[in-house]
Amino acid sequence: MQKQKIKEKIDKSIEQTKEAVTKKRRDGSLGYLIVFLIMLAFIVGRAFYQRADNPQSAEAGAPVVELSFSGILDATENKQISTMEIQGNTATGTLSDGAKYKATIAYDPELLSKIAASGAAVKIDNSKSWTDHLGTWVPILMGILFIWWIFRGIRGAGAGGLGRISQYNPTKITTGKTKTTFADVAGIESEKKEVMEIVDFLKNPKKFQDLGARVPRGILLSGEPGTGKTLLARAIAGEANVPFFATSGSDFSGIIVGLGVAKIKEIFEMAKRNAPCILFIDEIDAIGQRRSQHSFNDQDREQTLNQLLIEMDGFQNDNGIIVIGATNRPDMLDTALLRPGRFDRQVYIELPDLAGRREILNLYAKKMKIAKAVNLQDIARGTTGFSGADLENLLNEAALHAAGANRKEIAKEDLEEARDKTLMGPRKNRKMRAEDIRLTAYHEAGHAFVSVHYRDLTDPIHKATIIPRGRSLGMVQHLPIDDKVSLTVAEVRAKLAILMAGRAAEEIFFGADKITTGAEGDIAAATRLTRYAITVAGLSRKIGLPAINQVMAFGMRAALENASEKTAEAVDAEVKSWMNAAHDDASKILSRGRRVVKRLADELLKRETLTREEIEEIVLGKKKVGSRR
C-alpha cells in the first residue's frame, strides 16, 4: 500500500512537470511568433517603401541618371545641376536639361556651398521615415522582450515551484523498484559490503535511530570508467526497494544564469517529497570542482555548488534521503563537498582482479550462447586491466564475430579474435613486402624464444602472431596465471630482455644496418619499466632508495621530481645501462639458440600464428610439431 502511494506521488509530480513544460513551451512559442511577425512586417514594409521611393521603378516613368561623386563635381563645375534634395547620404534632383539624377554623397558643407554657388537650389531633408524608426526601436523592443522572458522564468524558479527554466532540461527519473539488484553486480564484492549498511538503513531505519546512529548522508563512488559506479548505485536502490532519482552533473549547467541553482532545488524538492529514496548524481565533478579565489568565469557553477552544499547540509538525520555521487576525478572535488555530513563516505571501485573478472564473465555469459569448450578462466587470465564494461564489450564483440561466421554458439576463436581486436585493434589487410613480413616473423620469434627461456620468471606465453593489427605488425601475448602486485628485480630484468629481444633478433639475423622502426613500442615500454624501477621502486643500487618521480594527479608522473641536475644525469645513465644490459642479454640468448629461432620464424611465416604448445614444442623439443590447418 505504501509503495503504491509513493508511486502515485511520483507519477503526479511527473505529470505536473510535463504540464509546466507544455505550458512554458506554448507561452514561449507565442512570444516568438509575435516577434517573428513584427520582424517580417518590418522587412516587407521597408522593401516596399524602398521600391516605391526608387525613381528607377516603373511608376516613376522617366529614366534616372546615376551619377558618381566625380560626376557631381563635374556637373557642379559646368553648372548643370538645377535642383538637389539631400536625405541622409542620397542626393536626388534635376539637371539643367530636365533629366533626373541620383547620387550618393557625403555631407560636406564646403561642397554644398559650392553646389549652391553654381546656381542649384539645394534642399536638405533631415526627417526620418517610419522604416528608420522601426530599425531603431524593433531591436530594442526585442531585447526588452527577451530579458523579460528570462526574468519571468527565473522568478518562477525562485517562487517555490519546480522552476520553469529548469523544465527545459527535465530530470531523468526511474520510479518504483529498479530491476537492478546486487545479484546483477559482480567483481566488486568488497565495495558491495561497504554500501550494504545503506540498504539496511533504508529498510530498517528504526534500528539505527534507536542507537542514535547517523547514517552517511552522501556516498561518493569513484574509480576508473566502466568499473560499475552507476550500476552499483542502481543496485542499492533496487535492494532497498526505494525510488531512484538519477541525474548528471552536466544537467545543472546551461547558458542561462541561475539554471543550475533552479535544477538543484527542483531535484531535492522531489527527493524530499518521496523520501526515503536514492538521489544519484553522475559525473558530479562537473559541478563539484574545487572553488578558486581567482575564478571570474565560473560564478554560475560555483553558485550551483553552493546550492548543492546548502541542500545537503539541510538534511535531517531521519529523512531517508541518500545522495550518491559518481566520478572518476575525485581529486578535483571541493573539500567542502567531502566533509562529514555531506559526502562523508568514499568508496573507490578498483579494476576487477582475476577472480572478479571471472565472476563478471560468468554473469554476462548467462545471457549468451557460449560453447562448452570455452574456458572463461583463460579469458579472465588474458584480460588483466579490463573493467566490467570492457569485459561485457569483449563478449559482445565475440558474439558479433560468431554471428558473422554463421555459428550457433560463441567459440574459442571468436573470443580470441574479440580480445585481440580490443587490445590491438582490428585486422589490417596491408600489402607488405616479402622482406618486411620475413623481418616481422624473426622479430616476433625473438620475443617468443626469450619468453620461453624466462618462463620461470614471467607469465606463460599465450601465442605469437604476425597478423597486423592496428599499428602493430605482429605480437606475442602472455597469459598471466594470477594477478601480480609486485615484481622482483629478476622479473624486471627478464621482462626487459623479452622486450628488447625483437630488436636483438633483427640485428642478429639481418645485420645492424637492417634494423627497423618496428621495435619502437617495445623500446618505449622498456624505457617506462626501467625508469619506474630505478626512480620510483628504488631497485637500482647506483641511484639508491629515494623516490625521484612522485606519483602526481591522475596517475601521471612528473619527470625527475626532487632531483638535482647531477642526479638526473645519473638516472639517465642508469636507465641506458639497464636497457643496454637487457639488449645484450637477449642477444646472447638468441645467438645460442639461433637455429631454433630460425625454425620458429619459418613456422610463423607458414602459419601466421603459433600457440603456446606449438612454440614450446619447437623451443623445448618436447615432441614433433604436427601439421595444423
Solvent accessible surface area in square Angstrom, and as a share of the most:
residue,aa,sasa,rsa
1,M,179,0.80
2,Q,129,0.57
3,K,118,0.50
4,Q,96,0.43
5,K,110,0.47
6,I,33,0.17
7,K,87,0.37
8,E,97,0.43
9,K,105,0.45
10,I,2,0.01
11,D,56,0.29
12,K,131,0.56
13,S,8,0.05
14,I,41,0.21
15,E,91,0.41
16,Q,89,0.39
17,T,11,0.07
18,K,116,0.49
19,E,116,0.52
20,A,34,0.26
21,V,15,0.08
22,T,74,0.43
23,K,98,0.41
24,K,4,0.02
25,R,134,0.49
26,R,145,0.53
27,D,46,0.24
28,G,8,0.07
29,S,69,0.45
30,L,109,0.54
31,G,24,0.23
32,Y,125,0.47
33,L,95,0.47
34,I,88,0.45
35,V,19,0.11
36,F,120,0.50
37,L,95,0.47
38,I,85,0.43
39,M,75,0.34
40,L,83,0.41
41,A,66,0.52
42,F,35,0.14
43,I,101,0.51
44,V,89,0.51
45,G,15,0.14
46,R,87,0.32
47,A,58,0.45
48,F,146,0.61
49,Y,78,0.30
50,Q,101,0.45
51,R,158,0.58
52,A,71,0.55
53,D,93,0.48
54,N,53,0.27
55,P,35,0.22
56,Q,99,0.44
57,S,19,0.12
58,A,94,0.73
59,E,144,0.65
60,A,43,0.33
61,G,63,0.60
62,A,49,0.38
63,P,116,0.73
64,V,21,0.12
65,V,61,0.35
66,E,106,0.48
67,L,36,0.18
68,S,70,0.45
69,F,95,0.40
70,S,68,0.44
71,G,18,0.18
72,I,0,0.00
73,L,65,0.33
74,D,85,0.44
75,A,6,0.05
76,T,6,0.03
77,E,108,0.48
78,N,95,0.49
79,K,139,0.59
80,Q,81,0.36
81,I,6,0.03
82,S,46,0.30
83,T,54,0.32
84,M,2,0.01
85,E,73,0.33
86,I,6,0.03
87,Q,83,0.37
88,G,61,0.58
89,N,96,0.49
90,T,51,0.30
91,A,0,0.00
92,T,42,0.24
93,G,17,0.17
94,T,41,0.24
95,L,25,0.12
96,S,80,0.52
97,D,114,0.59
98,G,56,0.53
99,A,35,0.27
100,K,92,0.39
101,Y,3,0.01
102,K,55,0.23
103,A,3,0.02
104,T,99,0.57
105,I,8,0.04
106,A,68,0.53
107,Y,142,0.54
108,D,61,0.32
109,P,82,0.52
110,E,140,0.63
111,L,13,0.06
112,L,16,0.08
113,S,71,0.46
114,K,100,0.42
115,I,0,0.00
116,A,51,0.39
117,A,87,0.68
118,S,18,0.12
119,G,64,0.62
120,A,9,0.07
121,A,64,0.50
122,V,47,0.27
123,K,128,0.54
124,I,74,0.38
125,D,40,0.21
126,N,135,0.69
127,S,71,0.46
128,K,138,0.58
129,S,20,0.13
130,W,123,0.43
131,T,5,0.03
132,D,57,0.29
133,H,93,0.42
134,L,53,0.26
135,G,31,0.30
136,T,74,0.43
137,W,139,0.49
138,V,11,0.06
139,P,79,0.50
140,I,81,0.41
141,L,106,0.53
142,M,68,0.30
143,G,32,0.31
144,I,102,0.52
145,L,63,0.32
146,F,102,0.42
147,I,97,0.49
148,W,129,0.45
149,W,47,0.17
150,I,36,0.18
151,F,120,0.50
152,R,49,0.18
153,G,1,0.01
154,I,63,0.32
155,R,150,0.55
156,G,22,0.21
157,A,14,0.11
158,G,58,0.56
159,A,85,0.66
160,G,67,0.65
161,G,48,0.47
162,L,30,0.15
163,G,6,0.06
164,R,84,0.31
165,I,10,0.05
166,S,0,0.00
167,Q,2,0.01
168,Y,91,0.35
169,N,48,0.25
170,P,68,0.43
171,T,14,0.08
172,K,128,0.54
173,I,47,0.24
174,T,44,0.26
175,T,38,0.22
176,G,20,0.19
177,K,100,0.42
178,T,8,0.04
179,K,197,0.83
180,T,23,0.13
181,T,32,0.19
182,F,17,0.07
183,A,82,0.64
184,D,59,0.30
185,V,5,0.03
186,A,21,0.17
187,G,13,0.13
188,I,10,0.05
189,E,80,0.36
190,S,73,0.47
191,E,15,0.07
192,K,21,0.09
193,K,153,0.65
194,E,78,0.35
195,V,0,0.00
196,M,89,0.40
197,E,67,0.30
198,I,0,0.00
199,V,5,0.03
200,D,41,0.21
201,F,5,0.02
202,L,14,0.07
203,K,109,0.46
204,N,73,0.38
205,P,55,0.35
206,K,138,0.58
207,K,107,0.45
208,F,35,0.15
209,Q,80,0.35
210,D,98,0.51
211,L,150,0.75
212,G,67,0.65
213,A,51,0.39
214,R,101,0.37
215,V,13,0.07
216,P,16,0.10
217,R,38,0.14
218,G,0,0.00
219,I,0,0.00
220,L,0,0.00
221,L,0,0.00
222,S,6,0.04
223,G,4,0.04
224,E,81,0.36
225,P,83,0.52
226,G,32,0.31
227,T,10,0.06
228,G,18,0.18
229,K,21,0.09
230,T,51,0.30
231,L,62,0.31
232,L,0,0.00
233,A,0,0.00
234,R,77,0.28
235,A,0,0.00
236,I,0,0.00
237,A,0,0.00
238,G,1,0.01
239,E,50,0.22
240,A,7,0.05
241,N,63,0.32
242,V,8,0.05
243,P,6,0.04
244,F,0,0.00
245,F,2,0.01
246,A,11,0.08
247,T,4,0.02
248,S,21,0.14
249,G,0,0.00
250,S,72,0.46
251,D,20,0.10
252,F,2,0.01
253,S,66,0.43
254,G,38,0.37
255,I,174,0.88
256,I,44,0.23
257,V,101,0.58
258,G,21,0.20
259,L,18,0.09
260,G,0,0.00
261,V,30,0.17
262,A,8,0.06
263,K,1,0.00
264,I,0,0.00
265,K,76,0.32
266,E,2,0.01
267,I,1,0.00
268,F,1,0.00
269,E,75,0.34
270,M,3,0.01
271,A,0,0.00
272,K,92,0.39
273,R,97,0.35
274,N,4,0.02
275,A,35,0.27
276,P,47,0.29
277,C,0,0.00
278,I,0,0.00
279,L,0,0.00
280,F,4,0.02
281,I,0,0.00
282,D,37,0.19
283,E,77,0.35
284,I,0,0.00
285,D,20,0.11
286,A,39,0.30
287,I,3,0.01
288,G,0,0.00
289,Q,58,0.26
290,R,131,0.48
291,R,86,0.31
292,S,58,0.38
293,Q,172,0.76
294,H,148,0.66
295,S,21,0.13
296,F,162,0.67
297,N,148,0.76
298,D,59,0.30
299,Q,87,0.39
300,D,32,0.17
301,R,47,0.17
302,E,21,0.10
303,Q,84,0.37
304,T,2,0.01
305,L,0,0.00
306,N,58,0.30
307,Q,25,0.11
308,L,0,0.00
309,L,12,0.06
310,I,111,0.56
311,E,23,0.11
312,M,0,0.00
313,D,64,0.33
314,G,55,0.53
315,F,10,0.04
316,Q,126,0.56
317,N,86,0.44
318,D,87,0.45
319,N,39,0.20
320,G,9,0.09
321,I,4,0.02
322,I,1,0.00
323,V,0,0.00
324,I,0,0.00
325,G,0,0.00
326,A,0,0.00
327,T,1,0.00
328,N,54,0.28
329,R,87,0.32
330,P,42,0.26
331,D,63,0.32
332,M,45,0.20
333,L,2,0.01
334,D,8,0.04
335,T,100,0.58
336,A,25,0.19
337,L,0,0.00
338,L,44,0.22
339,R,92,0.34
340,P,97,0.61
341,G,8,0.07
342,R,25,0.09
343,F,0,0.00
344,D,41,0.21
345,R,67,0.25
346,Q,98,0.43
347,V,1,0.00
348,Y,113,0.43
349,I,0,0.00
350,E,107,0.48
351,L,71,0.36
352,P,10,0.07
353,D,81,0.42
354,L,27,0.13
355,A,65,0.51
356,G,4,0.04
357,R,4,0.01
358,R,81,0.30
359,E,67,0.30
360,I,10,0.05
361,L,0,0.00
362,N,53,0.27
363,L,32,0.16
364,Y,45,0.17
365,A,16,0.13
366,K,163,0.69
367,K,160,0.68
368,M,51,0.23
369,K,152,0.64
370,I,34,0.17
371,A,21,0.16
372,K,206,0.87
373,A,94,0.73
374,V,18,0.10
375,N,77,0.39
376,L,22,0.11
377,Q,58,0.26
378,D,44,0.23
379,I,6,0.03
380,A,0,0.00
381,R,48,0.17
382,G,12,0.12
383,T,0,0.00
384,T,79,0.46
385,G,44,0.43
386,F,13,0.05
387,S,4,0.02
388,G,11,0.11
389,A,52,0.41
390,D,58,0.30
391,L,0,0.00
392,E,68,0.30
393,N,64,0.33
394,L,0,0.00
395,L,0,0.00
396,N,60,0.31
397,E,40,0.18
398,A,0,0.00
399,A,30,0.23
400,L,108,0.54
401,H,74,0.33
402,A,4,0.03
403,A,67,0.52
404,G,68,0.65
405,A,46,0.35
406,N,135,0.69
407,R,85,0.31
408,K,183,0.78
409,E,85,0.38
410,I,8,0.04
411,A,17,0.13
412,K,114,0.48
413,E,95,0.43
414,D,0,0.00
415,L,0,0.00
416,E,26,0.12
417,E,29,0.13
418,A,2,0.01
419,R,4,0.01
420,D,6,0.03
421,K,82,0.35
422,T,57,0.33
423,L,86,0.43
424,M,63,0.28
425,G,15,0.15
426,P,68,0.43
427,R,132,0.48
428,K,79,0.34
429,N,157,0.81
430,R,102,0.37
431,K,209,0.89
432,M,49,0.22
433,R,152,0.55
434,A,81,0.62
435,E,97,0.43
436,D,43,0.23
437,I,65,0.33
438,R,111,0.40
439,L,23,0.11
440,T,9,0.05
441,A,0,0.00
442,Y,3,0.01
443,H,13,0.06
444,E,9,0.04
445,A,0,0.00
446,G,0,0.00
447,H,16,0.07
448,A,1,0.00
449,F,21,0.09
450,V,0,0.00
451,S,4,0.03
452,V,4,0.02
453,H,86,0.38
454,Y,39,0.15
455,R,112,0.41
456,D,131,0.68
457,L,64,0.32
458,T,14,0.08
459,D,28,0.15
460,P,34,0.21
461,I,7,0.04
462,H,29,0.13
463,K,23,0.10
464,A,1,0.00
465,T,4,0.02
466,I,17,0.08
467,I,26,0.13
468,P,19,0.12
469,R,8,0.03
470,G,17,0.16
471,R,208,0.76
472,S,30,0.19
473,L,60,0.30
474,G,9,0.09
475,M,18,0.08
476,V,26,0.15
477,Q,22,0.10
478,H,58,0.26
479,L,15,0.08
480,P,25,0.16
481,I,111,0.56
482,D,78,0.40
483,D,50,0.26
484,K,92,0.39
485,V,149,0.86
486,S,84,0.54
487,L,60,0.30
488,T,80,0.47
489,V,64,0.37
490,A,50,0.39
491,E,28,0.13
492,V,3,0.02
493,R,93,0.34
494,A,1,0.01
495,K,64,0.27
496,L,1,0.00
497,A,0,0.00
498,I,14,0.07
499,L,43,0.21
500,M,15,0.07
501,A,0,0.00
502,G,0,0.00
503,R,42,0.16
504,A,0,0.00
505,A,0,0.00
506,E,0,0.00
507,E,49,0.22
508,I,37,0.19
509,F,38,0.16
510,F,44,0.18
511,G,25,0.24
512,A,79,0.61
513,D,126,0.65
514,K,120,0.51
515,I,65,0.33
516,T,51,0.30
517,T,112,0.65
518,G,47,0.45
519,A,0,0.00
520,E,105,0.47
521,G,46,0.45
522,D,29,0.15
523,I,56,0.28
524,A,43,0.33
525,A,29,0.23
526,A,0,0.00
527,T,45,0.26
528,R,160,0.59
529,L,34,0.17
530,T,0,0.00
531,R,68,0.25
532,Y,97,0.37
533,A,1,0.01
534,I,0,0.00
535,T,1,0.01
536,V,40,0.23
537,A,45,0.35
538,G,15,0.14
539,L,49,0.25
540,S,4,0.03
541,R,243,0.89
542,K,151,0.64
543,I,28,0.14
544,G,22,0.21
545,L,152,0.76
546,P,96,0.60
547,A,43,0.33
548,I,7,0.04
549,N,10,0.05
550,Q,68,0.30
551,V,94,0.54
552,M,88,0.39
553,A,54,0.42
554,F,110,0.46
555,G,56,0.54
556,M,135,0.60
557,R,101,0.37
558,A,36,0.28
559,A,92,0.71
560,L,41,0.20
561,E,56,0.25
562,N,115,0.59
563,A,33,0.25
564,S,67,0.43
565,E,146,0.66
566,K,169,0.72
567,T,45,0.26
568,A,20,0.15
569,E,119,0.53
570,A,37,0.28
571,V,0,0.00
572,D,70,0.36
573,A,62,0.48
574,E,14,0.06
575,V,10,0.05
576,K,138,0.58
577,S,56,0.36
578,W,9,0.03
579,M,26,0.12
580,N,76,0.39
581,A,48,0.37
582,A,7,0.06
583,H,38,0.17
584,D,74,0.39
585,D,48,0.25
586,A,0,0.00
587,S,25,0.16
588,K,125,0.53
589,I,5,0.03
590,L,0,0.00
591,S,62,0.40
592,R,172,0.63
593,G,11,0.10
594,R,120,0.44
595,R,185,0.68
596,V,25,0.14
597,V,0,0.00
598,K,99,0.42
599,R,99,0.36
600,L,1,0.01
601,A,0,0.00
602,D,48,0.25
603,E,20,0.09
604,L,1,0.01
605,L,63,0.31
606,K,155,0.66
607,R,52,0.19
608,E,86,0.39
609,T,31,0.18
610,L,0,0.00
611,T,51,0.30
612,R,89,0.32
613,E,92,0.41
614,E,20,0.09
615,I,0,0.00
616,E,26,0.12
617,E,22,0.10
618,I,7,0.03
619,V,28,0.16
620,L,63,0.31
621,G,57,0.55
622,K,138,0.58
623,K,136,0.58
624,K,181,0.76
625,V,22,0.13
626,G,50,0.48
627,S,118,0.76
628,R,107,0.39
629,R,278,1.01
